[in-house]
Each structure stands twice: as structure tokens, then as C-alpha cells.
């Protein structure tokens, strides 16, 4: 018998990749805090509080785009419902932040203001552990993960795929949005949660806390990027790509695609939940509009614009689209949606590999 050489396992990052990663880590943990907290406001190099909040918010979106790339770019499953996982993580953190208000609300009650307004006397059962930060951290990951696992278990076992899967994920997020709009569910109805004051008994509206949240978000994004690189470089990632390209052949090779798809689907949902939890204290509000189908579609657009199956691309796409959105919604608010639609159509027709794919092609041509 002749010897068969198996392909060697690719490294998580190359030498240049590690250099770029360390540079990004230094920028997030040292350069940005210095520019915001130490450089005078009159200086050209000062990073304003608005910029800190904007970049922090976009980094939360970038985590969602990265999660979308794992499930869509590498597994071939287009989800139009990832916004619900983002919102569930945000609501879990929002419940804790509402409890942190204490008696500083408008009604001077230990109950959140919206419950006092609705004449509630006690907290609902699902608020039982909302005063514990440790329990909140667990719920931020567990709730989106559990919902994704249950949904994915029945969907993947039923072999629902393609456009049908995309439709039912969109139906899921729309149903969740309608549920959270109802006042009797105990999630604040259409107003949601807002007016946060403290986290771990430390005031939120201070430059130091805002920068702390910024750094935590950046480190989390970089950590998830490393996790994603490790997943796709391992045998697990190669099976995912085989499922994307030829699922039937994978089955005939002795692998069960259901387990692989369910695992990456659940991991992707958990990543979105963490992103939502980091998003809420920085933005200061969470309401059912975060579950709107349009938000989930935007996540897919970020991944497509940056470049699917690249990991870096969706992060770049999230910054490009949301950076343009922050400018256009102020300068030309009536044209923003037209721009978003035109961008998605243009990328689909002329840049199927996204911005990162275009850069790689130009380098190859040179």
C-alpha cells in the first residue's frame, strides 16, 4: 500500500496575522484610551466620547457579522434571524441594569419604573436572578444558546435548508419581536429598557466606564476572531466547509451534518448574545426594534460586503456599512435605505467575494 499524506493543519494565524492582531490589541487597549482620556479635547488627536461610543457600537455589530460568517460563509446557512439572539443577550444585560437603578427611578421603587406604571406588585419569575451580575453573564450566553439549540435541533433534523431555512429564521425573529412588544411579558413593551445608571454599582455615564466598555468590546471581538480562526482551521471547520459545498457527499463519507450544523449554529447565536450584552450599556437602551427582520438582514449585508468565508471581511463590512450609515443618516437621512439596498445589489453583482476578496484579487494580479 502506498503512503497517503494528509493535509497539514493550518495555523490559527500566520506571522503577519499575529503581528496585525497584536497591533489591533494595542490600539484597543492602549492607544484609544490614551487618545480619549489623556489627550486634551482641543488637540487634533483627541478621540471624542462620540467616537468612542460609535466605534464601540460598531465593534458589537462586528461580532455579529463574524458570527454570521461562521454560519453562512463557512457552513452555507443563511440566517435572517440572528438579530433575535443579539436582542436576547441585550435584554439579559438590560434586566440587570434595570435592577441596578434601585430606588433612583422616577417612582422611587425597587421595581423598574414600567412595572410601577403598569401597577405590578412583584417581579415576574424570569427576573429572579436579574440582580446578580454573575447570573447575568451566564444568561447572556445561555439564553440565546438554548433558543438557538432548540430551534436548530428541529430545523436541521427536518433537513430544512436554503431559502426555506432563511424564511423560518426571519419568521422566528418577527414572532419574537411581537412577543416582546407586549406589556404583559415583563420586558418593557415597545419602550424596552432605558435610563441605566450603574453597572456593578459603578456609574455608567463616566468617561472611564465608557472606555472600559470600549476596551472590553474590542478585546471580546479579537477573542472571538481567534476562536473563529481556530474553529475553521481545525478538522471541525473543514467538515463545515464540506457541508457547505456538498452536504450529500459528507453524509456518504460517514459524517452527520446535523451535529456540525447545530454546533456552529449554537456557537454563532451565543456570540451574538455577548455582542448584545456589550451593546446595551454603551448605547443606553434595548427595545423590541432590535429584533426587527431588517436588523437581521443588515447583519447578512455586513458579511456580504466585507467578504464571506474570510472572517476579517465581515468585520470590515460592519465598519464600512455602519460608518456610512452614521454619516448618511445625518447628512441624507431619506436616502440611507436606498444606499443600503444599492450596496447589497452592487456587491452581489460585481463583488461576490466582498471587499476583502477584491483586495486579494488586486494583490494576485500584481
C-alpha positions as CSV (number, residue, x, y, z in Angstrom):
1,X,0.0,0.0,0.0
2,X,1.2,3.5,-0.8
3,X,1.6,6.1,1.9
4,X,-1.1,8.8,1.9
5,X,-0.1,12.2,3.0
6,X,-2.9,14.0,4.8
7,X,-3.1,17.8,4.5
8,X,-1.3,19.5,7.4
9,X,-3.4,21.5,9.8
10,X,-3.2,25.2,9.0
11,X,-2.1,27.6,11.8
12,X,-4.6,29.8,13.5
13,X,-2.7,32.9,12.3
14,X,0.4,33.4,10.2
15,X,3.3,35.6,11.3
16,X,1.8,38.6,9.7
17,X,-1.5,37.7,11.1
18,X,-0.2,37.6,14.6
19,X,1.5,41.0,14.1
20,X,-1.7,42.6,12.9
21,X,-3.6,41.0,15.8
22,X,-1.2,42.4,18.4
23,X,-1.3,45.8,16.7
24,X,-5.1,45.8,16.9
25,X,-4.9,44.7,20.6
26,X,-2.5,47.6,21.4
27,X,-4.8,50.1,19.6
28,X,-7.9,48.9,21.5
29,X,-6.3,48.6,24.9
30,X,-3.7,51.4,24.9
31,X,-3.9,53.9,22.0
32,X,-7.7,54.5,22.0
33,X,-7.9,55.0,25.9
34,X,-4.9,57.4,25.7
35,X,-6.4,59.4,22.9
36,X,-9.7,59.7,24.7
37,X,-8.7,60.1,28.4
38,X,-5.2,61.7,28.2
39,X,-5.0,63.8,25.1
40,X,-6.7,67.3,25.6
41,X,-10.0,67.8,23.9
42,X,-8.6,70.8,21.9
43,X,-6.0,68.5,20.3
44,X,-6.3,67.2,16.8
45,X,-5.5,63.7,18.1
46,X,-8.2,63.6,20.8
47,X,-10.7,60.8,20.4
48,X,-14.1,62.2,21.4
49,X,-16.7,60.5,23.5
50,X,-18.9,60.3,20.5
51,X,-16.2,58.5,18.5
52,X,-15.7,56.1,21.5
53,X,-19.5,55.3,21.6
54,X,-19.7,54.9,17.8
55,X,-16.7,52.6,17.4
56,X,-17.8,50.6,20.5
57,X,-21.2,50.1,19.0
58,X,-19.8,49.1,15.6
59,X,-17.5,46.6,17.3
60,X,-20.6,45.0,18.8
61,X,-22.0,44.8,15.3
62,X,-18.7,43.3,14.0
63,X,-19.1,40.4,16.5
64,X,-22.5,39.7,15.0
65,X,-21.0,39.8,11.5
66,X,-18.3,37.4,12.5
67,X,-20.9,35.1,13.9
68,X,-22.8,35.3,10.6
69,X,-19.7,34.4,8.7
70,X,-19.3,31.2,10.6
71,X,-22.8,30.0,9.9
72,X,-23.2,31.5,6.4
73,X,-19.7,31.9,4.9
74,X,-18.3,28.6,6.2
75,X,-21.4,26.4,6.6
76,X,-23.6,27.8,3.8
77,X,-26.6,28.5,6.0
78,X,-28.1,32.0,5.5
79,X,-29.8,33.1,8.7
80,X,-32.1,36.1,8.7
81,X,-32.9,35.8,12.4
82,X,-29.6,36.5,14.2
83,X,-31.0,39.8,15.4
84,X,-33.1,37.9,17.9
85,X,-30.0,36.3,19.5
86,X,-28.4,39.8,19.7
87,X,-31.5,41.2,21.4
88,X,-31.8,38.3,23.9
89,X,-28.3,38.9,25.1
90,X,-29.1,42.6,25.3
91,X,-32.3,42.0,27.2
92,X,-30.5,39.8,29.7
93,X,-28.0,42.6,30.4
94,X,-30.8,45.2,30.3
95,X,-32.7,43.4,33.1
96,X,-29.6,43.5,35.3
97,X,-29.0,47.2,34.5
98,X,-32.7,48.0,35.4
99,X,-32.2,46.3,38.8
100,X,-29.1,48.4,39.3
101,X,-31.2,51.6,39.1
102,X,-32.6,50.6,42.5
103,X,-34.8,53.4,44.0
104,X,-33.3,56.1,41.8
105,X,-36.1,55.8,39.3
106,X,-39.0,58.2,38.8
107,X,-41.2,56.3,41.2
108,X,-38.6,55.7,43.9
109,X,-39.5,52.0,43.9
110,X,-37.3,48.9,43.8
111,X,-39.3,47.7,40.8
112,X,-38.5,49.1,37.4
113,X,-40.5,52.2,36.5
114,X,-42.5,50.5,33.8
115,X,-43.7,47.8,36.2
116,X,-44.8,50.5,38.7
117,X,-46.6,52.3,35.9
118,X,-48.4,49.1,35.0
119,X,-49.3,48.5,38.7
120,X,-47.2,45.4,39.1
121,X,-46.6,44.5,42.7
122,X,-43.8,42.0,42.4
123,X,-41.1,41.0,39.9
124,X,-42.0,38.3,37.3
125,X,-40.4,34.9,37.8
126,X,-38.0,35.4,34.9
127,X,-36.5,38.4,36.7
128,X,-35.4,36.1,39.7
129,X,-31.7,36.3,39.1
130,X,-31.6,39.7,37.4
131,X,-29.9,41.3,40.4
132,X,-26.8,39.1,40.1
133,X,-24.0,40.1,37.7
134,X,-22.6,36.5,37.6
135,X,-26.1,35.1,36.8
136,X,-26.5,37.7,34.1
137,X,-23.2,36.8,32.4
138,X,-24.4,33.2,32.4
139,X,-27.9,34.1,30.9
140,X,-26.3,36.3,28.3
141,X,-24.7,33.2,26.8
142,X,-27.2,30.5,27.9
143,X,-30.5,32.1,26.7
144,X,-29.5,32.7,23.1
145,X,-27.7,29.4,23.0
146,X,-30.7,27.5,24.3
147,X,-33.1,29.2,21.9
148,X,-30.8,28.5,19.0
149,X,-30.2,24.9,20.0
150,X,-33.9,24.1,20.3
151,X,-34.7,25.9,17.0
152,X,-31.8,24.4,15.2
153,X,-32.4,20.9,16.5
154,X,-35.8,20.7,14.9
155,X,-34.9,22.6,11.8
156,X,-31.7,20.7,10.9
157,X,-33.2,17.3,11.8
158,X,-36.1,18.1,9.4
159,X,-33.4,18.9,6.8
160,X,-34.8,22.4,6.2
161,X,-32.2,24.3,4.2
162,X,-31.7,27.0,1.6
163,X,-34.3,29.7,1.3
164,X,-36.8,27.8,3.4
165,X,-34.4,28.0,6.4
166,X,-33.8,31.7,5.8
167,X,-37.6,32.3,5.8
168,X,-38.3,30.5,9.0
169,X,-35.5,32.3,10.8
170,X,-37.0,35.5,9.7
171,X,-40.4,34.4,10.9
172,X,-38.8,33.5,14.3
173,X,-37.3,36.9,14.8
174,X,-40.6,38.6,13.8
175,X,-42.6,36.4,16.2
176,X,-40.1,37.2,19.0
177,X,-40.4,40.9,18.3
178,X,-44.2,40.8,18.5
179,X,-43.9,38.9,21.8
180,X,-41.6,41.4,23.4
181,X,-43.8,44.3,22.3
182,X,-46.5,43.0,24.7
183,X,-46.5,44.7,28.1
184,X,-47.6,41.6,30.0
185,X,-44.4,39.8,29.1
186,X,-42.4,41.9,31.6
187,X,-39.9,43.3,29.1
188,X,-41.0,46.9,29.0
189,X,-43.2,46.7,25.9
190,X,-42.4,48.9,23.0
191,X,-40.2,51.2,25.2
192,X,-38.0,48.4,26.4
193,X,-35.3,49.2,29.0
194,X,-33.5,52.5,29.3
195,X,-32.3,55.1,31.8
196,X,-29.5,52.9,33.0
197,X,-27.4,54.4,35.8
198,X,-24.9,51.9,37.1
199,X,-23.1,48.6,36.4
200,X,-21.5,46.8,39.3
201,X,-22.6,49.8,41.3
202,X,-20.3,52.0,39.2
203,X,-21.8,54.9,37.3
204,X,-22.1,54.2,33.6
205,X,-22.1,57.8,32.3
206,X,-18.4,58.5,33.1
207,X,-15.6,58.6,30.6
208,X,-13.7,55.9,32.5
209,X,-16.6,53.4,32.4
210,X,-17.3,54.2,28.7
211,X,-13.7,53.5,27.8
212,X,-13.8,50.3,29.9
213,X,-16.8,49.1,28.0
214,X,-15.0,50.1,24.7
215,X,-11.9,48.1,25.7
216,X,-14.0,45.0,26.8
217,X,-15.8,45.1,23.5
218,X,-12.6,45.3,21.5
219,X,-10.9,42.5,23.4
220,X,-14.1,40.4,23.0
221,X,-14.1,41.0,19.3
222,X,-10.5,40.0,19.0
223,X,-11.0,37.0,21.2
224,X,-13.9,35.8,19.1
225,X,-11.9,36.3,16.0
226,X,-9.2,34.0,17.4
227,X,-11.9,31.4,18.3
228,X,-13.4,31.6,14.8
229,X,-9.9,31.2,13.2
230,X,-9.3,28.1,15.4
231,X,-12.6,26.6,14.6
232,X,-12.3,27.0,10.8
233,X,-8.6,25.9,10.8
234,X,-9.4,22.6,12.6
235,X,-11.0,19.5,11.3
236,X,-14.3,20.8,12.5
237,X,-14.0,23.8,10.2
238,X,-13.1,21.6,7.2
239,X,-16.2,19.5,7.7
240,X,-18.3,22.7,7.9
241,X,-16.9,23.8,4.5
242,X,-17.6,20.3,3.1
243,X,-21.2,20.6,4.3
244,X,-21.4,24.0,2.6
245,X,-20.1,22.7,-0.7
246,X,-21.5,19.1,-0.9
247,X,-23.6,18.0,2.1
248,X,-24.7,14.8,0.5
249,X,-21.2,13.7,0.0
250,X,-20.4,14.4,3.6
251,X,-23.2,12.1,4.6
252,X,-21.9,9.3,2.4
253,X,-18.5,9.8,3.9
254,X,-19.8,8.8,7.3
255,X,-20.3,12.3,8.9
256,X,-23.6,13.5,10.3
257,X,-24.1,17.1,9.1
258,X,-26.8,17.7,11.7
259,X,-24.4,17.7,14.7
260,X,-21.9,20.0,13.0
261,X,-24.5,22.5,11.8
262,X,-26.2,22.5,15.2
263,X,-22.9,23.1,17.0
264,X,-21.8,26.1,14.8
265,X,-25.4,27.5,14.8
266,X,-25.4,27.5,18.6
267,X,-21.9,29.0,18.9
268,X,-22.9,31.7,16.5
269,X,-26.0,32.6,18.5
270,X,-24.0,32.8,21.7
271,X,-21.6,35.2,20.1
272,X,-24.5,37.4,19.1
273,X,-25.8,37.3,22.6
274,X,-22.5,38.5,24.0
275,X,-22.5,41.3,21.4
276,X,-25.9,42.4,22.5
277,X,-24.9,42.4,26.2
278,X,-21.9,44.7,25.4
279,X,-24.1,46.9,23.1
280,X,-26.8,47.8,25.7
281,X,-24.7,49.6,28.3
282,X,-22.9,51.6,25.6
283,X,-26.0,52.6,23.7
284,X,-28.2,53.0,26.8
285,X,-31.3,51.3,25.5
286,X,-32.8,48.0,24.4
287,X,-36.2,47.5,22.9
288,X,-38.0,45.1,20.5
289,X,-36.9,47.0,17.5
290,X,-33.6,45.3,17.8
291,X,-35.4,42.1,16.8
292,X,-36.8,43.6,13.6
293,X,-36.2,41.4,10.5
294,X,-34.4,44.4,8.9
295,X,-31.7,44.3,11.6
296,X,-31.1,40.6,10.9
297,X,-30.9,41.3,7.1
298,X,-28.3,44.1,7.8
299,X,-26.1,41.5,9.6
300,X,-26.0,39.4,6.4
301,X,-25.2,42.6,4.4
302,X,-22.2,43.3,6.6
303,X,-20.9,39.8,5.9
304,X,-21.5,40.0,2.2
305,X,-20.0,43.5,1.8
306,X,-16.8,42.5,3.6
307,X,-16.5,39.1,2.1
308,X,-17.8,35.7,3.2
309,X,-15.6,32.9,4.5
310,X,-12.8,35.3,5.3
311,X,-13.5,36.2,9.0
312,X,-11.8,39.5,8.5
313,X,-14.2,40.6,5.8
314,X,-17.4,40.7,7.9
315,X,-15.6,42.8,10.5
316,X,-14.5,45.2,7.7
317,X,-18.0,45.1,6.2
318,X,-19.6,46.0,9.6
319,X,-17.3,49.1,9.9
320,X,-17.9,50.2,6.3
321,X,-21.7,49.9,6.3
322,X,-22.2,51.3,9.8
323,X,-19.7,54.1,9.3
324,X,-21.6,55.1,6.1
325,X,-24.8,54.8,8.0
326,X,-23.8,57.1,10.8
327,X,-22.9,59.7,8.2
328,X,-25.7,59.3,5.7
329,X,-28.5,59.2,8.4
330,X,-27.4,62.7,9.4
331,X,-26.5,64.2,6.0
332,X,-29.0,62.4,3.8
333,X,-31.5,60.5,6.1
334,X,-34.0,60.0,3.3
335,X,-31.5,58.2,1.1
336,X,-30.0,55.8,3.6
337,X,-32.2,52.8,2.8
338,X,-31.7,53.3,-0.9
339,X,-28.0,53.3,-0.4
340,X,-28.1,50.1,1.7
341,X,-30.2,48.3,-1.0
342,X,-28.0,49.5,-3.8
343,X,-24.9,48.5,-1.9
344,X,-26.2,45.0,-1.4
345,X,-27.2,44.6,-5.0
346,X,-23.9,46.0,-6.2
347,X,-21.8,43.7,-4.0
348,X,-23.9,40.7,-5.1
349,X,-23.5,41.5,-8.8
350,X,-19.9,42.9,-9.0
351,X,-18.1,41.9,-5.8
352,X,-19.3,38.4,-5.0
353,X,-16.3,37.9,-2.7
354,X,-16.7,41.3,-1.0
355,X,-14.2,44.0,-0.3
356,X,-11.6,41.6,1.1
357,X,-12.0,39.4,-1.9
358,X,-11.4,42.4,-4.2
359,X,-8.2,43.3,-2.3
360,X,-6.9,39.7,-2.6
361,X,-7.7,39.7,-6.3
362,X,-5.8,43.0,-6.9
363,X,-2.8,41.7,-5.0
364,X,-2.8,38.5,-7.0
365,X,-3.0,40.5,-10.3
366,X,0.1,42.5,-9.2
